[in-house]
Amino acid sequence: MFDLGDAELASNILGVGDGPASFNVEMHERGRRVISVDPIYVFSGDQIRARVEATHDQLVTACREHHDRFVWNHIRTPEEMGRVRLAAMERFLADYDAGRRDGRYLPAKLPELPFADGQFDLALCSHLLFLYSDHLSLSLHLAGITEMARVAREVRIFPLLMLGNTPSPHVGPVCEELRRRGYAVELRRVPYEFQKGGNEMMVVRRAR
Ligand SMILES: C[S@@+](CC[C@H](N)C(=O)[O-])C[C@H]1O[C@@H](n2cnc3c(N)ncnc32)[C@H](O)[C@@H]1O
């Protein structure tokens, strides 16, 4: 999703809106430290599992109904998508309590992050901004991205499509306003594509 190479993986990474995903634990198992923030980290592991499992059948059914909206290369079927999602959650949950004690899972949410200026090399945000443009306003996007750029040297956001694969109406205005404020903004193609046409990320660097 973020086209991460060795240099990026070795850097100091913040994950924003990481939810019940396994990136943090996978990096931890490789001896790397990622800090993840998400408002759901106020909940217990059992509460998170119950919420994720409750949406399982609905998600698999929606993927079946809209089969042509996805690229079925890496993941081959809607059922496999469901299994991959639950397996990622189980990896996350097995690490969750230890990770919370270790300060790797922190309850926080955009547009405010509890970190110092420039604390991270890279802030990653997947499947939150742009994807939910119907619910998250342009001003929330701008405040959230500038906040991530305050705490990290570089910000990467993926994907730039909404649910249903429509391009987010916020992408153009966000690029324009951030550039007007002196940020460097780039839309860059990435190798990953699950939503058809969802193979671009936004890369933002703050003004010097
Ligand atoms: C669809 S999930 C994506 C999880 C993960 N990034 C991934 O790609 O699998 C969206 C996540 O964003 C979190 N979220 C919602 N509002 C947020 C906010 N204002 N700031 C940070 N995270 C938020 C939700 O709790 C949820 O875990």
The ligand as an SDF file (V2000), in Angstrom:
LIG
                    3D

 27 29  0  0  0  0  0  0  0  0999 V2000
  -11.1860    0.7850    7.9510 C   0  0  0  0  0  0  0  0  0  0  0  0
  -10.2150    0.8700    9.3990 S   0  0  0  0  0  0  0  0  0  0  0  0
   -8.5710    0.7610    8.7210 C   0  0  0  0  0  0  0  0  0  0  0  0
   -7.6300    0.0210    9.6100 C   0  0  0  0  0  0  0  0  0  0  0  0
   -6.2200   -0.1320    9.0410 C   0  0  0  0  0  0  0  0  0  0  0  0
   -5.5780    1.1420    8.8220 N   0  0  0  0  0  0  0  0  0  0  0  0
   -6.2630   -0.9060    7.7600 C   0  0  0  0  0  0  0  0  0  0  0  0
   -5.9990   -0.3590    6.6850 O   0  0  0  0  0  0  0  0  0  0  0  0
   -6.5660   -2.1050    7.8330 O   0  0  0  0  0  0  0  0  0  0  0  0
  -10.3300    2.5920    9.8570 C   0  0  0  0  0  0  0  0  0  0  0  0
   -9.7830    2.8530   11.2540 C   0  0  0  0  0  0  0  0  0  0  0  0
   -9.7300    4.2590   11.4900 O   0  0  0  0  0  0  0  0  0  0  0  0
  -10.0580    4.4920   12.8450 C   0  0  0  0  0  0  0  0  0  0  0  0
  -10.4750    5.8970   12.9910 N   0  0  0  0  0  0  0  0  0  0  0  0
  -11.7070    6.4440   12.8520 C   0  0  0  0  0  0  0  0  0  0  0  0
  -11.6560    7.7810   13.0490 N   0  0  0  0  0  0  0  0  0  0  0  0
  -10.3450    8.0810   13.3170 C   0  0  0  0  0  0  0  0  0  0  0  0
   -9.6560    9.2870   13.5950 C   0  0  0  0  0  0  0  0  0  0  0  0
  -10.2970   10.4720   13.6180 N   0  0  0  0  0  0  0  0  0  0  0  0
   -8.3280    9.2360   13.8160 N   0  0  0  0  0  0  0  0  0  0  0  0
   -7.6640    8.0530   13.7800 C   0  0  0  0  0  0  0  0  0  0  0  0
   -8.2700    6.8670   13.5160 N   0  0  0  0  0  0  0  0  0  0  0  0
   -9.5940    6.8810   13.2850 C   0  0  0  0  0  0  0  0  0  0  0  0
  -11.1590    3.4820   13.1280 C   0  0  0  0  0  0  0  0  0  0  0  0
  -11.3120    3.2480   14.5160 O   0  0  0  0  0  0  0  0  0  0  0  0
  -10.6670    2.2620   12.3530 C   0  0  0  0  0  0  0  0  0  0  0  0
   -9.8760    1.4010   13.1710 O   0  0  0  0  0  0  0  0  0  0  0  0
  1  2  1  0
  2  3  1  0
  2 10  1  0
  3  4  1  0
  4  5  1  0
  5  6  1  0
  5  7  1  0
  7  8  2  0
  7  9  1  0
 10 11  1  0
 11 12  1  0
 11 26  1  0
 12 13  1  0
 13 14  1  0
 13 24  1  0
 14 15  1  0
 14 23  1  0
 15 16  2  0
 16 17  1  0
 17 18  1  0
 17 23  2  0
 18 19  1  0
 18 20  2  0
 20 21  1  0
 21 22  2  0
 22 23  1  0
 24 25  1  0
 24 26  1  0
 26 27  1  0
M  CHG  2   2   1   9  -1
M  END
$$$$
